[in-house]
Each structure stands twice: as structure tokens, then as C-alpha cells.
Amino acid sequence: LGSALPYATATWETVRRDLDAFTAAWHGASRSLCEARREKSSAEGNLALREVCLDQQRQQLEALLLQLRVADRVTVERAVAAVQGLPSVAVCNEVSTLALERPPPSEPALLASVTALSAATARARAAVRAGRFTAARTELDAILPEAKRTAYDPLLADVYSVLAELYAEQYLYGESLEAAVASVEHAEAAGSGRIKHMGLMRAGVGLMETSQLEAAELWFRLAQGALRYLPPDPRAESMTLQQLAWLRHRQGRADEAVRTMKRAVEIEQARDPRSTTMARNYDGLATFLTYAGHPEQAVEYFAQEEAIIAELFGIEHPRMIPLLVNRSAALRELGRSEEGIAAAEDAARRARGLNSGLEASALNNLAVIYLNRGDHARARAALREALPACARSFGENHVFTGELHTNLGEVELQLGNHAAALREVEAGQASLARSVPGDHYLLGINALVTGKVHAAMKGCDVAMPHLRRALSIFRAHPEALPANRAATLVALARCLATERGRAEAAEARELAGAAVDLYRELKLEGEAEEAAALLGSLERPAKRLRGP
């Protein structure tokens, strides 16, 4: 409350309610354990397993409370999700599952070391969830070498799990993937089913975010399989389906994404209809419905998400920013363009000054809207504002920084500032080359814009290698932004049309025809008409065109 943030009061009420519920459940489980031990109603080995589990949960609670005592803006912003991320106390009653895990070391010195490192790991996890990433990394850098010396798999599985979570929070998905795989390996050796499931999930996310979609599918399926060996866990099942739905979305399978997320919504609705997970599920479902051509339904789900955010955090909470960004797309699809732009501008207004990825994301979204409306000057202003925010949050060698440079290059090209456009696309290519695999679809977009810039500055001979690279990447990822693939087909066809050979003319007609078909499939009628006009001109003899 001392932060004076406009959403602090609503956040505190939610945090207090959820902490009270957790501590009441924990005390109830602890009391039940004491009664069972006094009455000797359960085997001592089973009681010891429950006791260790409850001690670990107490460590997590104490570590989180220490973080919440210093309530800066970031901690207040993340407090509700952090508290709702505490484990379920009911897990400590699942003796059959606990019995599968490797017991604590019997050697006293090793046990003392593992106990101290486990407490430190709990502190690192709490720091991650409170948004104190530098402190968490410092703690983990000290923990990991010591944990390796213990060679105790349950501890190593937990440390790598926290490290994977930290990297994912920083959008360092390659590093998160590596840590998640290590977590899975140690969890398998330790018999830690829940850590294994979470590691499989994080590995799937890391693969998905680095455009390795087939591999992501496999890991998400493995995560679903891991749940079958655990007692029913609706929250874990809902979160697994949530990520699988996002994979379907990235694969371009819009209807399947909607169906999968609806199932996640149903499960979370039964578990806790007013949770942060429920809000994320509504946001995903609404977004997928927009892409699937049902924006009217999307707007309804965004309204339900907003109601949860208002109750849990307060309407001024930064969680409203991605909602406004995504809602703006649905409103524009409904033909309510002015409302859509107003939502995007509201998101950007709220995000300014946050010095976070949200600020850069909201401004980038606004820039794309301006670009699509032909308002290139305002698009450039928004991107120039977004880039420093992105660099502060993620650094230059980050995928999002590369995406922003590429977008700014496109805007400068449209404004006729070719030298500035070339600088931006080259900066974007450098950032992307250091942060994503070589066939990532964003490198395809960068190659497309680079080709268009070179065609304008130096001609098609210089542009063609970039355009062919873009097409190769888009063909390798047909599910990723097919409109860009169509734009590449058109750009290549225009360049080929400047050549004199029959083979080039035939290829130009083939590419232009493919662009017409793809644009029509995407229901982009204006672009389809332009591509059809290009095709028609190519079918008339002795007609040579300028490059793209």
C-alpha cells in the first residue's frame, strides 16, 4: 500500500486473501500430520515424507514473504501471480507420489548442505517471481556450482527449474530451453514428477519461441504424458493445454487453437474461475478467436478477462496493457477501427515509462497499426520510442530488438529514407542473428525488408539473394505469417520481371500466381487484386517492370 500505485489496494486485498488461504491450508495439513503421528495412524515413513514436503512449502512461503516486504512497483505488479504460484498444499498428502522421489541424504554434512542450498533456491525462485531478476541470477550463480558438488538430483532438478524460469521471464528462450532440459534429466533421476512436468513444459515453450515447432509439439506431448503419472492436477493440466493452444496458433491451426484453449478454460473454470491463469486463458482464447475470424466472440472473452483483472489487480494494473493490445485487433476486425486505435493508444499510454517489455510491445503494436493505415510518420515516432525501452529491458542482442529494428526499416523505406532503412535492417539482422536460429521466421521478415531496400537503392541484382532467402525461410515455416510469404512472392516476381530471359519470366508468372492464390486464401482481397494485376502484366509480352 505504501507504493501509492493506483492498483495497490486491489492487489493487496487479493494477496492477503490468497496468503490467508494458503497458510490456513498449510496449518491444517501440519496439524493433521501431528495428529497422525500422535495417534500412529500412518506409517512413520509416510509421515516423514509429508513433513519434508510441508517444510519445503514453508520455505517457499517464507522466501516469498521476504520479497513482498519490499514492495516496489515491479513487485506490486507481480505480487498476485507470485502468491497464486505457490504450490498446492494438497500435494503433501500424496504419499504414493512423494515416495517415488529420492529421499534426503543420510550423511549429515551432505544433508546440511542440501538443506541450505534448497533454502537458497527457494529464495531465488521468490526473487524471480517478484521480478528481481538480477538478485535471482546472483543467487543462482552461487547455488549452481555448490549444487553440482552435492550430485543430489532433486536439488539440481529444482535449481535448473528456477534457472529455466528466470531465463524465460527475460525472454532468453534458448538459455531457458537448455536449463529446462537439464531440469528434466535430473528430475527423471530424482523421481520428481512435478518438476519433470514443468521442465518438459518450459522446454516446449523454449522450442516454440525459437520456431522449432515440431520439436515443441513432441515436448508438450511428453508433458501431457507426464501428468498421467501424477495425481489429478487441474492447474497443471490447464497450463499445459494453454501452451499447446499457443503452439497450434503458431502453427496456423486457428480452429484447433480455439478448441484447445476452450478446454483449458473449462478446466480452470472448475478449479478457480477468478485466477491469474483464468485471465491468461481468456486472453489466449479471445486472441485465437480473432485470428479464426470470430472477433465478436473475442470481444466478449476480453470483457471477461477485464473483469478478472479488475477484481484481482485493479483496472489500472499493467496486466491491462496486453489485453488492450489484443482487444484492439479484434475491434479493428469488427470494423470498429477508431475504437481499436483508441485501445492501442491507451495501451501505449499506460506502458510509457514502465521500462519493460510491455512498453516496447505496446508501442510496437501501435506502430504497426499506424503503418497499416499509411501513417508512416507516427509509426516511425512510436518505433523510435519503443527501441530504447526494448534495449533497456532486453539489450541489443535480443529477438524483440531485432524485430523492432526491422519494423523501423520498413517504415523508413516507405518514407523514402533508404539509407536509414538500410541501417535499421542491418541492425535488426545483427540482433536476430545473435538471438534466434538461422531459419527463424523473423529473419525471413528481415530478409524480405532488406531485399526491398536494396531493390530501391541498388537494384534487383543485389536484392534477389535476400528475397530468395526470405522465401526459403517462409517455405520452411508455412504456418508463420503467410502474408509475408505472399509479399515475398510478389517482390521476387517483380524483380524477375526486370530480367530478359524466358526462364525468369516463367518463374515470375509462377510466383505471382502463387501470391494471388495465397492472398485469396488469407482473404486479403486488396493484396490479391494487386498481385493479380502483376500477373496480368507478366502475361502480356514485352512488358518489363521496375523492381519492388
C-alpha positions as CSV (number, residue, x, y, z in Angstrom):
1,L,0.0,0.0,0.0
2,G,3.0,2.3,0.6
3,S,3.8,2.2,-3.1
4,A,0.9,4.6,-3.8
5,L,0.3,2.8,-7.1
6,P,-3.3,3.1,-8.3
7,Y,-3.8,-0.7,-8.3
8,A,-2.0,-1.3,-4.9
9,T,-5.2,-1.6,-2.8
10,A,-6.9,-4.1,-5.1
11,T,-3.6,-6.1,-5.3
12,W,-3.2,-6.1,-1.6
13,E,-6.7,-7.4,-1.0
14,T,-6.1,-10.3,-3.4
15,V,-2.7,-11.1,-2.0
16,R,-4.0,-11.1,1.6
17,R,-6.9,-13.3,0.7
18,D,-4.7,-15.8,-1.1
19,L,-2.0,-15.8,1.6
20,D,-4.6,-16.4,4.2
21,A,-6.0,-19.3,2.2
22,F,-2.5,-20.9,1.7
23,T,-1.4,-20.5,5.4
24,A,-4.7,-21.9,6.6
25,A,-4.3,-24.9,4.3
26,W,-0.7,-25.4,5.4
27,H,-1.5,-25.2,9.1
28,G,-4.4,-27.6,8.6
29,A,-2.1,-30.1,6.9
30,S,0.6,-29.6,9.6
31,R,-2.0,-30.2,12.3
32,S,-3.2,-33.3,10.6
33,L,0.4,-34.6,10.4
34,C,0.9,-34.1,14.1
35,E,-2.3,-35.9,14.9
36,A,-1.4,-38.8,12.7
37,R,2.0,-39.1,14.4
38,R,0.5,-38.9,17.8
39,E,-2.2,-41.4,17.1
40,K,0.2,-43.6,15.0
41,S,-2.5,-43.8,12.3
42,S,0.1,-43.9,9.5
43,A,3.5,-45.4,8.9
44,E,6.3,-43.2,10.1
45,G,8.0,-43.3,6.7
46,N,4.8,-41.8,5.1
47,L,4.6,-39.1,7.8
48,A,8.3,-38.2,7.2
49,L,7.6,-37.7,3.5
50,R,4.7,-35.4,4.3
51,E,6.8,-33.5,6.8
52,V,9.6,-32.9,4.3
53,C,7.1,-31.7,1.7
54,L,5.5,-29.3,4.2
55,D,8.9,-27.9,5.2
56,Q,9.7,-27.2,1.6
57,Q,6.5,-25.4,1.1
58,R,7.1,-23.4,4.3
59,Q,10.5,-22.4,2.8
60,Q,8.8,-21.2,-0.4
61,L,6.3,-19.1,1.6
62,E,8.9,-17.5,3.8
63,A,11.1,-16.7,0.8
64,L,8.2,-15.1,-1.0
65,L,7.1,-13.1,2.1
66,L,10.6,-11.6,2.3
67,Q,10.4,-10.4,-1.3
68,L,6.9,-8.9,-0.7
69,R,8.2,-6.9,2.3
70,V,9.9,-4.5,-0.1
71,A,7.0,-3.5,-2.4
72,D,8.4,-1.6,-5.3
73,R,6.5,-1.1,-8.5
74,V,7.6,-4.3,-10.1
75,T,6.9,-6.4,-7.0
76,V,3.4,-5.0,-6.6
77,E,2.8,-5.6,-10.3
78,R,3.7,-9.3,-9.9
79,A,2.6,-10.0,-6.4
80,V,-0.8,-11.7,-7.2
81,A,0.7,-14.1,-9.7
82,A,3.6,-14.8,-7.3
83,V,1.3,-15.8,-4.5
84,Q,-1.0,-17.8,-6.7
85,G,2.1,-19.6,-8.0
86,L,2.7,-21.2,-4.5
87,P,2.3,-24.9,-4.7
88,S,-0.9,-26.7,-3.6
89,V,-0.7,-27.9,0.0
90,A,-2.7,-31.0,-1.1
91,V,0.4,-32.2,-2.8
92,C,1.9,-33.1,0.6
93,N,-0.9,-35.6,1.2
94,E,0.0,-37.6,-2.0
95,V,2.3,-40.1,-0.2
96,S,2.4,-42.5,-3.2
97,T,3.9,-39.8,-5.4
98,L,6.2,-38.5,-2.7
99,A,7.5,-42.0,-2.1
100,L,8.8,-42.1,-5.7
101,E,11.2,-39.2,-5.0
102,R,14.7,-39.8,-3.8
103,P,14.9,-39.4,0.0
104,P,17.1,-36.7,1.6
105,P,20.8,-37.7,2.1
106,S,21.6,-39.7,5.1
107,E,25.1,-38.3,5.6
108,P,24.8,-35.4,8.0
109,A,27.2,-32.9,6.2
110,L,25.6,-33.6,2.9
111,L,22.2,-33.2,4.3
112,A,23.1,-29.9,5.9
113,S,24.5,-28.6,2.5
114,V,21.4,-29.8,0.6
115,T,19.1,-28.2,3.1
116,A,20.9,-24.8,2.9
117,L,21.0,-24.9,-0.9
118,S,17.3,-25.8,-1.0
119,A,16.5,-22.7,1.1
120,A,18.7,-20.6,-1.2
121,T,16.9,-22.0,-4.2
122,A,13.6,-21.0,-2.7
123,R,14.9,-17.5,-2.3
124,A,16.0,-17.4,-5.9
125,R,12.6,-18.6,-7.1
126,A,10.8,-16.0,-5.0
127,A,13.1,-13.3,-6.4
128,V,12.3,-14.4,-10.0
129,R,8.6,-14.2,-9.3
130,A,8.9,-10.8,-7.6
131,G,10.7,-9.5,-10.7
132,R,14.1,-9.1,-9.1
133,F,16.0,-10.9,-11.9
134,T,19.5,-9.6,-11.1
135,A,19.2,-10.7,-7.5
136,A,17.9,-14.1,-8.6
137,R,20.7,-14.6,-11.1
138,T,23.3,-13.7,-8.5
139,E,21.8,-16.2,-6.1
140,L,21.7,-18.9,-8.7
141,D,25.2,-18.3,-9.9
142,A,26.3,-19.0,-6.3
143,I,24.0,-22.0,-5.9
144,L,24.6,-24.0,-9.1
145,P,28.3,-24.9,-8.5
146,E,27.6,-26.0,-4.9
147,A,24.5,-28.0,-6.0
148,K,26.6,-29.8,-8.7
149,R,29.1,-30.8,-5.9
150,T,26.3,-32.4,-4.0
151,A,25.3,-34.5,-7.0
152,Y,21.9,-34.7,-5.4
153,D,19.4,-34.9,-8.3
154,P,16.3,-33.5,-6.6
155,L,18.2,-30.3,-5.7
156,L,19.8,-30.0,-9.2
157,A,16.4,-30.5,-10.8
158,D,14.9,-27.7,-8.7
159,V,17.9,-25.3,-9.3
160,Y,17.7,-25.8,-13.1
161,S,13.9,-25.4,-13.0
162,V,14.3,-22.0,-11.4
163,L,17.1,-21.0,-13.8
164,A,14.8,-22.0,-16.7
165,E,12.0,-19.9,-15.3
166,L,14.4,-16.9,-14.9
167,Y,15.6,-17.1,-18.5
168,A,12.0,-17.4,-19.8
169,E,11.0,-14.3,-17.8
170,Q,13.8,-12.5,-19.6
171,Y,12.7,-13.8,-23.0
172,L,16.0,-15.7,-23.3
173,Y,14.3,-18.8,-24.6
174,G,17.4,-20.6,-25.9
175,E,19.0,-20.5,-22.5
176,S,15.7,-21.4,-20.9
177,L,15.4,-24.4,-23.1
178,E,18.9,-25.6,-22.1
179,A,18.2,-25.2,-18.4
180,A,14.7,-26.9,-18.8
181,V,16.3,-30.0,-20.4
182,A,18.8,-30.2,-17.6
183,S,15.9,-29.9,-15.1
184,V,14.1,-32.8,-16.8
185,E,17.1,-35.0,-16.8
186,H,17.8,-34.5,-13.1
187,A,14.0,-34.8,-12.2
188,E,13.9,-38.1,-14.1
189,A,16.8,-39.4,-12.0
190,A,15.3,-38.0,-8.8
191,G,11.7,-39.3,-9.4
192,S,10.4,-35.7,-9.1
193,G,7.3,-36.0,-11.3
194,R,6.1,-32.4,-10.9
195,I,9.5,-30.8,-11.7
196,K,9.8,-33.1,-14.7
197,H,6.4,-32.0,-16.0
198,M,7.3,-28.3,-15.5
199,G,10.7,-28.8,-17.2
200,L,9.0,-30.5,-20.2
201,M,6.6,-27.6,-20.4
202,R,9.4,-25.0,-20.3
203,A,11.4,-26.9,-22.9
204,G,8.4,-26.9,-25.2
205,V,8.0,-23.2,-24.7
206,G,11.7,-22.6,-25.5
207,L,11.4,-24.6,-28.7
208,M,8.2,-22.9,-29.7
209,E,9.6,-19.4,-29.1
210,T,12.7,-20.3,-31.2
211,S,10.4,-21.6,-34.0
212,Q,11.3,-25.2,-33.6
213,L,7.6,-26.1,-33.7
214,E,7.8,-29.8,-34.5
215,A,10.1,-30.4,-31.5
216,A,7.9,-28.2,-29.3
217,E,4.9,-30.5,-30.2
218,L,6.8,-33.5,-29.0
219,W,7.8,-31.9,-25.7
220,F,4.3,-30.7,-25.0
221,R,3.0,-34.2,-25.7
222,L,5.6,-35.6,-23.3
223,A,4.4,-33.0,-20.7
224,Q,0.8,-34.3,-21.1
225,G,2.1,-37.8,-20.7
226,A,3.9,-36.9,-17.5
227,L,0.7,-35.7,-16.0
228,R,-0.8,-39.1,-16.3
229,Y,1.7,-40.4,-13.8
230,L,0.7,-37.8,-11.2
231,P,-2.4,-37.4,-9.1
232,P,-5.0,-35.1,-10.8
233,D,-3.7,-31.6,-11.0
234,P,-6.2,-29.2,-12.8
235,R,-3.9,-26.2,-12.7
236,A,-1.0,-28.1,-14.4
237,E,-3.4,-29.6,-16.9
238,S,-4.9,-26.2,-17.8
239,M,-1.5,-24.6,-18.1
240,T,-0.3,-27.5,-20.4
241,L,-3.3,-27.1,-22.7
242,Q,-2.7,-23.3,-22.6
243,Q,0.8,-23.7,-24.1
244,L,-0.4,-26.4,-26.5
245,A,-3.1,-23.9,-27.8
246,W,-0.4,-21.3,-28.4
247,L,1.6,-23.8,-30.4
248,R,-1.5,-24.5,-32.5
249,H,-1.8,-20.8,-33.1
250,R,1.9,-20.5,-34.1
251,Q,1.3,-23.5,-36.5
252,G,-1.5,-21.6,-38.1
253,R,-4.1,-24.1,-36.9
254,A,-6.6,-21.4,-35.7
255,D,-9.6,-23.6,-35.1
256,E,-7.6,-26.2,-33.2
257,A,-6.1,-23.4,-31.1
258,V,-9.6,-22.3,-30.2
259,R,-10.7,-25.8,-29.3
260,T,-7.7,-26.5,-27.1
261,M,-7.9,-23.2,-25.3
262,K,-11.6,-23.7,-24.6
263,R,-10.7,-27.0,-22.9
264,A,-8.2,-25.1,-20.8
265,V,-10.8,-22.5,-19.9
266,E,-13.3,-25.3,-18.8
267,I,-10.7,-26.9,-16.6
268,E,-9.6,-23.7,-14.9
269,Q,-13.3,-22.5,-14.6
270,A,-13.9,-25.6,-12.4
271,R,-10.7,-25.1,-10.4
272,D,-10.7,-21.3,-9.8
273,P,-12.7,-19.0,-12.1
274,R,-11.0,-15.8,-10.8
275,S,-7.4,-16.8,-11.0
276,T,-4.5,-15.3,-13.0
277,T,-4.4,-18.5,-15.1
278,M,-8.1,-17.9,-15.9
279,A,-7.3,-14.4,-17.1
280,R,-4.5,-15.7,-19.3
281,N,-6.7,-18.4,-20.7
282,Y,-9.4,-15.9,-21.6
283,D,-6.8,-13.7,-23.2
284,G,-5.5,-16.5,-25.3
285,L,-8.9,-17.7,-26.3
286,A,-10.0,-14.2,-27.4
287,T,-6.8,-13.7,-29.4
288,F,-7.3,-17.1,-31.2
289,L,-11.0,-16.3,-31.9
290,T,-9.8,-13.0,-33.6
291,Y,-7.4,-14.9,-35.8
292,A,-10.1,-17.6,-36.5
293,G,-12.5,-15.0,-37.8
294,H,-14.7,-14.6,-34.8
295,P,-13.9,-11.2,-33.4
296,E,-17.4,-10.7,-32.0
297,Q,-16.8,-13.7,-29.6
298,A,-13.3,-12.4,-28.9
299,V,-14.6,-9.1,-27.6
300,E,-16.9,-11.0,-25.1
301,Y,-14.0,-13.0,-23.7
302,F,-11.8,-9.9,-23.4
303,A,-14.6,-8.4,-21.3
304,Q,-14.5,-11.5,-19.0
305,E,-10.7,-11.2,-18.8
306,E,-11.0,-7.5,-17.9
307,A,-13.5,-8.3,-15.1
308,I,-10.9,-10.7,-13.5
309,I,-8.1,-8.2,-13.8
310,A,-10.3,-5.5,-12.2
311,E,-11.1,-7.8,-9.3
312,L,-7.6,-9.3,-8.8
313,F,-5.3,-6.3,-9.6
314,G,-7.4,-3.2,-10.3
315,I,-8.2,-1.7,-13.6
316,E,-5.0,0.4,-13.8
317,H,-2.7,-2.6,-13.4
318,P,-0.2,-3.2,-16.2
319,R,-2.0,-6.5,-17.0
320,M,-4.5,-4.4,-18.8
321,I,-1.8,-3.4,-21.4
322,P,-1.7,-6.8,-23.4
323,L,-5.5,-7.0,-23.1
324,L,-5.9,-3.6,-24.7
325,V,-3.3,-4.5,-27.4
326,N,-5.1,-7.7,-28.3
327,R,-8.6,-6.2,-28.0
328,S,-7.6,-3.5,-30.5
329,A,-7.0,-6.2,-33.1
330,A,-10.5,-7.7,-32.5
331,L,-12.2,-4.3,-32.7
332,R,-10.4,-3.5,-36.0
333,E,-11.6,-6.8,-37.4
334,L,-15.1,-5.9,-36.4
335,G,-14.8,-2.7,-38.4
336,R,-14.6,-0.6,-35.3
337,S,-11.3,0.9,-36.3
338,E,-11.5,4.1,-34.2
339,E,-12.2,2.0,-31.1
340,G,-9.4,-0.3,-32.0
341,I,-6.9,2.5,-32.4
342,A,-8.1,4.1,-29.1
343,A,-7.4,0.8,-27.3
344,A,-3.9,0.6,-28.8
345,E,-3.2,4.2,-27.9
346,D,-4.5,3.6,-24.4
347,A,-2.2,0.6,-24.1
348,A,0.8,2.7,-25.2
349,R,-0.2,5.5,-22.8
350,R,-0.3,3.0,-19.8
351,A,3.0,1.4,-20.9
352,R,5.1,4.6,-21.3
353,G,7.7,4.9,-18.5
354,L,7.4,1.3,-17.3
355,N,10.9,0.5,-18.8
356,S,9.7,-3.0,-19.5
357,G,8.9,-5.3,-22.4
358,L,5.3,-4.2,-22.1
359,E,6.3,-0.6,-23.0
360,A,8.1,-1.8,-26.1
361,S,5.4,-4.2,-27.1
362,A,2.6,-1.7,-26.8
363,L,4.5,0.9,-28.8
364,N,5.4,-1.6,-31.5
365,N,1.8,-2.7,-31.8
366,L,0.7,1.0,-32.2
367,A,3.4,1.5,-34.8
368,V,2.1,-1.5,-36.8
369,I,-1.4,-0.1,-36.7
370,Y,-0.1,3.3,-38.0
371,L,1.9,1.6,-40.7
372,N,-1.1,-0.3,-41.9
373,R,-3.1,2.9,-42.0
374,G,-0.3,4.6,-44.1
375,D,0.6,7.0,-41.2
376,H,4.3,6.4,-41.6
377,A,5.4,9.4,-39.6
378,R,3.5,8.3,-36.5
379,A,4.7,4.7,-37.0
380,R,8.3,5.9,-37.0
381,A,7.8,8.0,-33.9
382,A,6.3,5.1,-32.0
383,L,9.1,2.7,-33.1
384,R,11.8,5.2,-32.2
385,E,10.3,5.4,-28.7
386,A,10.0,1.6,-28.5
387,L,13.6,0.8,-29.3
388,P,15.3,2.4,-26.3
389,A,12.7,0.8,-24.0
390,C,13.4,-2.6,-25.6
391,A,17.1,-2.2,-25.4
392,R,16.9,-1.2,-21.7
393,S,14.8,-4.3,-21.0
394,F,16.5,-6.9,-23.2
395,G,19.7,-5.5,-24.7
396,E,20.6,-5.2,-28.3
397,N,21.2,-8.9,-28.9
398,H,17.6,-9.9,-28.4
399,V,14.9,-11.2,-30.8
400,F,12.5,-8.4,-29.9
401,T,15.1,-5.7,-30.5
402,G,15.8,-7.2,-33.9
403,E,12.1,-7.2,-34.7
404,L,11.8,-3.5,-33.8
405,H,14.8,-2.5,-35.9
406,T,13.3,-4.5,-38.9
407,N,9.9,-2.8,-38.5
408,L,11.6,0.6,-38.3
409,G,13.5,-0.3,-41.5
410,E,10.2,-1.0,-43.3
411,V,8.8,2.4,-42.1
412,E,11.9,4.3,-43.3
413,L,11.6,2.5,-46.6
414,Q,8.0,3.6,-47.0
415,L,9.1,7.2,-46.2
416,G,11.8,7.0,-48.9
417,N,14.7,7.2,-46.4
418,H,16.6,4.4,-47.9
419,A,19.9,4.9,-46.1
420,A,18.2,5.0,-42.8
421,A,16.1,1.9,-43.8
422,L,19.3,0.0,-44.6
423,R,20.9,0.9,-41.2
424,E,17.8,-0.4,-39.4
425,V,17.5,-3.7,-41.2
426,E,21.2,-4.3,-40.8
427,A,20.9,-3.6,-37.1
428,G,17.9,-5.9,-37.0
429,Q,19.7,-8.7,-38.8
430,A,22.6,-8.5,-36.4
431,S,20.3,-8.7,-33.3
432,L,18.4,-11.6,-34.7
433,A,21.5,-13.5,-35.9
434,R,22.7,-13.5,-32.3
435,S,19.4,-14.5,-30.7
436,V,17.4,-16.9,-32.9
437,P,18.1,-20.0,-35.1
438,G,19.2,-19.2,-38.7
439,D,15.8,-20.2,-40.2
440,H,13.7,-18.2,-37.7
441,Y,10.7,-16.6,-39.4
442,L,11.8,-13.1,-38.1
443,L,15.0,-13.5,-40.1
444,G,12.7,-14.1,-43.1
445,I,10.9,-10.9,-42.5
446,N,14.2,-9.1,-42.1
447,A,15.5,-10.6,-45.4
448,L,12.3,-9.5,-47.1
449,V,12.6,-5.9,-46.0
450,T,16.3,-5.9,-46.7
451,G,15.6,-7.1,-50.2
452,K,13.1,-4.4,-50.8
453,V,15.5,-1.8,-49.5
454,H,18.3,-3.0,-51.8
455,A,15.9,-3.1,-54.7
456,A,15.1,0.6,-54.1
457,M,18.7,1.6,-53.6
458,K,20.9,-0.7,-55.7
459,G,18.6,-2.7,-58.0
460,C,17.3,-6.3,-58.2
461,D,20.7,-7.9,-58.7
462,V,21.6,-7.0,-55.1
463,A,18.1,-7.6,-53.8
464,M,17.5,-11.1,-55.2
465,P,19.6,-13.1,-52.8
466,H,17.9,-11.5,-49.8
467,L,14.4,-12.2,-51.3
468,R,15.3,-15.8,-52.1
469,R,16.5,-16.3,-48.6
470,A,13.3,-14.8,-47.2
471,L,11.2,-17.2,-49.4
472,S,13.3,-20.2,-48.3
473,I,12.7,-19.4,-44.7
474,F,8.9,-18.7,-45.1
475,R,8.6,-22.0,-47.0
476,A,10.3,-23.8,-44.1
477,H,7.7,-22.2,-41.8
478,P,4.5,-22.1,-43.8
479,E,2.4,-21.6,-40.6
480,A,4.3,-18.4,-39.6
481,L,2.8,-15.2,-41.0
482,P,1.8,-16.4,-44.5
483,A,1.0,-12.9,-45.7
484,N,4.8,-12.2,-45.5
485,R,5.4,-15.2,-47.7
486,A,2.9,-13.8,-50.2
487,A,4.6,-10.4,-50.1
488,T,8.0,-12.1,-50.8
489,L,6.5,-13.9,-53.8
490,V,5.3,-10.6,-55.2
491,A,8.7,-8.9,-54.6
492,L,10.5,-11.7,-56.3
493,A,8.1,-11.7,-59.2
494,R,8.7,-8.0,-59.7
495,C,12.5,-8.4,-59.7
496,L,12.4,-11.4,-62.1
497,A,10.2,-9.4,-64.4
498,T,13.1,-7.0,-64.9
499,E,15.2,-9.8,-66.4
500,R,15.3,-10.6,-70.1
501,G,15.3,-14.4,-70.0
502,R,12.3,-16.7,-70.7
503,A,13.1,-18.8,-67.6
504,E,13.0,-15.7,-65.4
505,A,9.7,-14.6,-67.0
506,A,8.2,-18.0,-66.4
507,E,9.3,-18.1,-62.8
508,A,7.9,-14.6,-62.3
509,R,4.5,-15.7,-63.6
510,E,4.6,-18.8,-61.3
511,L,5.4,-16.7,-58.2
512,A,2.8,-14.0,-58.9
513,G,0.2,-16.7,-59.4
514,A,1.1,-18.4,-56.1
515,A,0.9,-15.0,-54.4
516,V,-2.7,-14.4,-55.8
517,D,-3.8,-17.8,-54.5
518,L,-2.2,-17.3,-51.1
519,Y,-3.7,-13.8,-50.7
520,R,-7.1,-15.1,-51.6
521,E,-6.8,-18.0,-49.2
522,L,-6.0,-15.4,-46.5
523,K,-9.0,-13.3,-47.6
524,L,-6.7,-10.3,-48.3
525,E,-8.7,-9.1,-51.3
526,G,-6.8,-5.8,-51.9
527,E,-3.5,-7.5,-51.9
528,A,-4.9,-10.3,-54.1
529,E,-6.0,-7.8,-56.7
530,E,-2.6,-6.1,-56.8
531,A,-0.9,-9.5,-57.3
532,A,-3.4,-10.4,-60.0
533,A,-2.7,-7.1,-61.8
534,L,1.0,-8.0,-61.6
535,L,0.3,-11.5,-63.0
536,G,-1.8,-10.0,-65.8
537,S,1.1,-7.6,-66.8
538,L,3.5,-10.5,-66.8
539,E,1.3,-12.5,-69.2
540,R,1.5,-9.6,-71.7
541,P,4.6,-9.9,-73.9
542,A,7.5,-7.4,-74.0
543,K,6.4,-5.8,-70.7
544,R,9.2,-5.1,-68.3
545,L,8.6,-3.8,-64.8
546,R,10.6,-1.9,-62.2
547,G,11.7,-3.9,-59.2
548,P,9.8,-3.9,-55.9
